[in-house]
Amino acid sequence: MNQDYIKADNWSIIEEGFDAERVKSSESLFSIGNGAMGQRANFEEYYSGKTFQGSYIAGIYYPDKTKVGWWKNGYPEYFAKVLNAPNWIGIDIEINNEVFDLAKCKTVANFKRELNMKEGIYYRSFSATLQNGLEISVKVTRFLSLDIDELGVINFEITPLNGDAKIVYKPYIDAGVHNEDANWEEKFWEPLNVQHSNNEAFVTARTFKTHFTATTFMQNTILLNGSNVNASPINIEKNNEKVQFSYEINVAKEQTATIQKLGGYTVSLNHENTQVAAQNVIAEGLKIGYTNLKENQIQAWAKIWEMSDITINGDVKAQQGIRFNIFQLNQTYLGKDSRLNIGPKGFTGEKYGGSTYWDTEAYCIPFYMATKDQQVARNLLTYRYNQLDKAIENAGKLGFKNGAALYPMVTMNGEECHNEWEITFEEIHRNGAIAFAIFNYHRFTGDYSYIPEKGLEVLIGIARFWHQRATYSTYRNQYVILGVTGPNEYENNVNNNFYTNYLAKWCIDYAVEQINKVEKEYTSDYSRIMSKVNLDNAEIAHWKAVADNMYFPYSKEHDVYLQQDGFLDKELVKVHDLDKSQRPINQKWSWDRILRSPYIKQADTLQGFYFFEDHFTKEQLEKHFDFYEPFTVHESSLSPCVHSIQAATLDRMEQAYTFYLRTSRLDLDDYNKEVEEGCHITSMAGTWMSIVEGFGGMRVKNDTLHFEPKIPSQWQGYSFKINFRNQILKVEVQQNETKFSLEGNKEITVFVNGKEVLVEPNSLVTV
Amino acid sequence: MNQDYIKADNWSIIEEGFDAERVKSSESLFSIGNGAMGQRANFEEYYSGKTFQGSYIAGIYYPDKTKVGWWKNGYPEYFAKVLNAPNWIGIDIEINNEVFDLAKCKTVANFKRELNMKEGIYYRSFSATLQNGLEISVKVTRFLSLDIDELGVINFEITPLNGDAKIVYKPYIDAGVHNEDANWEEKFWEPLNVQHSNNEAFVTARTFKTHFTATTFMQNTILLNGSNVNASPINIEKNNEKVQFSYEINVAKEQTATIQKLGGYTVSLNHENTQVAAQNVIAEGLKIGYTNLKENQIQAWAKIWEMSDITINGDVKAQQGIRFNIFQLNQTYLGKDSRLNIGPKGFTGEKYGGSTYWDTEAYCIPFYMATKDQQVARNLLTYRYNQLDKAIENAGKLGFKNGAALYPMVTMNGEECHNEWEITFEEIHRNGAIAFAIFNYHRFTGDYSYIPEKGLEVLIGIARFWHQRATYSTYRNQYVILGVTGPNEYENNVNNNFYTNYLAKWCIDYAVEQINKVEKEYTSDYSRIMSKVNLDNAEIAHWKAVADNMYFPYSKEHDVYLQQDGFLDKELVKVHDLDKSQRPINQKWSWDRILRSPYIKQADTLQGFYFFEDHFTKEQLEKHFDFYEPFTVHESSLSPCVHSIQAATLDRMEQAYTFYLRTSRLDLDDYNKEVEEGCHITSMAGTWMSIVEGFGGMRVKNDTLHFEPKIPSQWQGYSFKINFRNQILKVEVQQNETKFSLEGNKEITVFVNGKEVLVEPNSLVTV
């Protein structure tokens, strides 16, 4: 736990004091991104201490050769790794002939990092005494432009405090980088070309195998006390992958020498000629100028916050937590490009590889759907539609036929790139989340057009998979689903996971409903799709047989659905009664012990109750929550949010609040002692859900918004906005009342605790 | 399948004709060994074609750093690999200045390999036309001395047929070898010292990490037409790991130039100073001389065959098969050294690593017990006793306490060195086989002394493990064993595998019985052990609670025990109805598909019926055989033998014969298309059991031998010998009668088909 290390603040993430042991954690927490690229908060200058260097470009990946101990049939040959991109931020510094290195200074004082989330700008400042006795004050400002998303900006100021100084700024760009997460220590980038002229430089490199080309660029301006001195490099070093300029500037005591570095990437995903594109980006950046770039950045973030902010009054840590989550989600994905998706670590690290997990459909889409234009969610759905052929191929590798689709557990381009049989081959519930997201999109946006245009083909591929994957048990005279891993990855290769079976049945039922609806209402789409997928009524009847006769494990004694067959055979000792020294079990116990224990990594049966709340009574939810929650260890980042929502639904506000804090400050407080590897991005959308769906009780039923507002006793009030079908509804919940107001042009009716409430444009309704 | 490639012959394995594609397979099949070392049938001379070079020393291994995709808690850091030892057989050859290379000859004719199993000698001969037009005839003889088990002998003869020749023999020894099976392509040997004098040379090298030192040595003698020409090297090349001599000899047409090379290894397991030891071995070898060494070899093998041969009349392929199995078992392990064990590939390859699996206890001990002095089986038991502390440590790593022992799945020195969670952590039935072997040893030999001296401590550690590993299911009000892999590795992480549960119960019951017996009859051993293991009656009562109340999955409908919970949920399509194109499923199907199928890799429930035949009626055996055999794909080498025995027990002789052929000729006919990786050594003991226990129906009950002789219709007769309590009983079965005769000094009573028969020394009894 990192608790109290990050200063509580409503709008900023703040670290005070330099602690070499915290550098890697802070590099994760202070990461910046603009949807198109992002980077860890590495120092610009040389640093000899422990660091994890990382800069990432959306959509650019590397298929690393798979590493396994024992090969299993069906494993992919390659694993798409999040690819550390060339370094554009680097600025080596020499001061009075000493290499400036924070790890080597005599003293470092007033060290402060501030990630100003309101502005989308990362600040760092400190004073230091060098080995040579010179005291300096340093201020660094860095941001990745939202407006020009190929451009990053650094303003690096040094002021000598106790003497004059000769400062050499040595900015560089370097494609000679390696991945922390590499299976075989191979190089992933092949340098192609290094060019420079005046104060600009370009390193063009290409990924091996995938052949993405990226031009990394920089442009440097030197200022003295804020005025451009029109400096040129006094020296240029280059090799085939790196170029470094040296600028020398003599500064009198208490004067300030500044380097402004523009940098970034232009890539072959977006440009024919990446170097020309880079030149254009530099030209545009220079035309706007540093001050305006910074001002524009603040404006652009203001626009994002205008829509997506959640305010919490009376609880600074809770406020900081939710804003950190919303900020990171927006840094990671802005929804402009349907080729992109939301990686589990965003731009903050490399772990896990791949950019797309079922997290997108189960956790992220609700956030983007409610805080952005609905096109964003549609882009996320389209991403999967575009990968349908690969999902069919993937299913084919596992022996499925006739257009059955199995979406991969982890992917960059639609191909499976995970290799652990119990997950890769068996955590098939992911397929259901993809169908559920289509349903959820339509439920929320009312936009049915996606289904006849694209979604129905996906639903058919998924229904085919479930039909083929189910087994008819003559013994039970029902269909069973054998050998799966549910969302609770602390069980492997189990039979009849309730969540999976329930979702499978629902997927088939939903697909059949949509086929019937499209047949009636979208005749030409229907003909096009049916001739493409070659589906007939006989096949649909076979699907229905599976859905209508699916087996669900159930305990009469406890009156609950069982997580899987045999769950009751376990030694049912509650987490509460487990010795604390045994936690977290994923660090303390061998894998077999975890597997035969009753402990649940993340919501599993309860995930089903979350998706299909309407299918069950509140009493059923309560019974299942009371049965499963005591065995849940929440060792997945995706767990506390679902429990927070359900605790709130069950009016257990203290529990809901505890889960909320855990989900919202997971990384800030480093609950799992692993934040130095990067932040948990996708679960951050779960934090948003905890407030809006949990405390706010927001649901969409019959094309109408419903709320059951609740508020933790610790808070004075909270507010959020929902983009509901192109009207923006603001909800402000206080201890005794809830206020609704509307930015839009036509009234809407919402239900508050079951009571109809009319909200008219630009007027406040208090309930 | 390799069928008909190896010529049918009663006593030899014969290959005729040179086929470069078969070289690696033949290298496995023609391997030689003497229990202390062994090697693949690699050519002595340089060969540029595809080859798998391998020479191995018993007890010398390397802990290779584990390679996994996704680390699981509990995995060992290192995996003990079968270690390719330095090369001592190498003899490069130049003939009229051309490097002789079978892959480059213009023609190769009359190529023949013969592994004469009666003699224990490997012969190779051929004629060839070199690129330079010279025709030569070559004869090579090689063997590893049984009498001097550190010594190998090569006699290499070349006769030019169509002209005179200058022949340069360039024998070498070389520690610069690598393992085919290496996780990280690292070097495993560190060269220490290279020495030579006269015609002798020594390369001393040490394994990294384990620090085994081995001196590899050679001594060379050159002969012309059979007479020693007292040649000295004309050239000596050496570096820090290799030394190579050159001998030049001019040979007239049709004269014969021979090199006799003595070589081998002396190792720090057996000697303080390995080089001095090597010098002694050479001196002894030279003293005896080539002709006598060869003669002694034939005599030594005759002694082995005298006791362990099985004859089969009227079926050459069946005869060749069983002799190949007996021969390979004796090449691999002779039982002299309790530090050694029986690796799954013996000295024929590296695959799987480790030298000790449960194969030893379940399959090999019966063979060694009946064909060797009983000390050999006792040595194999002692091997596990000596590793008890490591087994307790191993259990500790998985969370078990208080002296519970879990023997490793794979080991060299007692430490677990396998890393696949579903096997390493869950294939725990192996522990039961180790207890069963103690019971079986006592049953067969009548030697109880092993139990108070050593065995009881092992039984206690194992009983403690099962007690702790079982879980009390309040739901069933019985003990269950969750999350295991049975002998059928096509199921992973199942609950209540019948075989495992049954064995666990038996282990506890048997341990308690032995504790009680030792308490009464071996008081001082009892006190010693009890104070060492700190066991009291309360603990024993806890064990008994588990054993007395163990749950076994059972189907009323089928009246069979179920392989595991949920087996009946599977789609029960019999192997017979499976499309042939889908076989073998381990090559054609993805792992998840195999897991959810009903297909059984090897006897599982039936393995339990094999161990505990007496606990069940013949009707029960028949019911279970009929239920499980149709789902068994026999994709493990350990499967057909058990089925052959049970088919014979059930009087299904055609089926028993088919299984017998499959087990006995598994490698010769290359059923699994993998013999080039090495032979399946441990399953060869199963072949022996198929005849003796299957066809012969041999059992030991109440200290007496029982037989129910049967004979396949394809055979005229077969015979085998049994060392039963230091008397040798010979059994000859013919279509209509069985003859018994005894080498020993006191009569014994046996039961034949339930009828008492008295066999007196040196007289033949016909039944």
Interface residues (C-beta under 8 A of the other chain):
Chain A: T66 K67 V68 G69 W70 K72 N73 G74 K397 L398 G399 N419 E420 W421 E422 F425 E426 T471 Y472 S473 T474 Y475 R476 V480 L482 G483 N492 N493 V494 N495 N496 E557 D565 G566 L568 D569 K570 E571 L572 N586 Q587 K588 W589 S590 W591 D592 R593 I594 L595 R596
Chain B: T66 K67 V68 G69 W70 K72 N73 G74 K397 L398 G399 N419 E420 W421 E422 F425 E426 T471 Y472 S473 T474 Y475 R476 V480 L482 G483 N492 N493 V494 N495 N496 E557 D565 G566 L568 D569 K570 E571 L572 N586 Q587 K588 W589 S590 W591 D592 R593 I594 L595 R596
